Amino acid sequence: MKKNIYKTKFIVFEGLDGSGQSTQARLLRDFLVKKGYKVVLTKEPTLESAAGRKIKKILDKEEKISPGRLQKLFAQDRKEHLKKVIIPALKQGKIVITDRYFFSSFAYGATEGLSLERLIKLNENFLMPDLTIILKVSPEICLQRIKKRNKKITLFEKKEKLARVWQFYRILPKKFENVKLINGERPIKEVFSEIKKLFF
């Protein structure tokens, strides 16, 4: 992975579906903007690339594809995301916060039987975040939250799959620098209070 050479921060939120990473990413964006920083909040997979739109159909179970091909689509979408959104914003001195990044590919892809080494290789030319926050929330609580959204269940949103995904997420702080695990089962404000301490 490539080190961030720009003079501003690249921050990633990760976790199981339903862990609250989107909510916490928005809260951090709003907090930093109030502090006077220029911030770009973005998300993966994107809907801006052909690969990203294909991924959405697969996650929504409208199409089927092999796990290896799915991860190649994620990598293609990520490549375009970096080129068109993340790196231009960093060059402009903006803090970039993304809701999901290649750690999602590592955790979810490994659950589908792909080796972690293969997944890392597929993403080796991409930018390494300055900070990655993984929210620790049990699969049971995640599924309760997902059901409350009244949206259809996507490809990975089953208890057994989420439990396996978490087994991969939990080892990432040991393998990569600047990866923090935070208990996401507490009230939203409490979780964010801990996240703020990582910045100020």
PyMOL commands that set and color helices and strands:
alter all, ss='L'
color gray80, all
select helices_A, chain A and resi 21-34+50-59+67-91+102-111+116-122+139-148+159-169+172-175+188-196
alter helices_A, ss='H'
color red, helices_A
select strands_A, chain A and resi 10-15+39-43+95-99+131-136+179-183
alter strands_A, ss='S'
color yellow, strands_A
deselect
rebuild
show_as cartoon
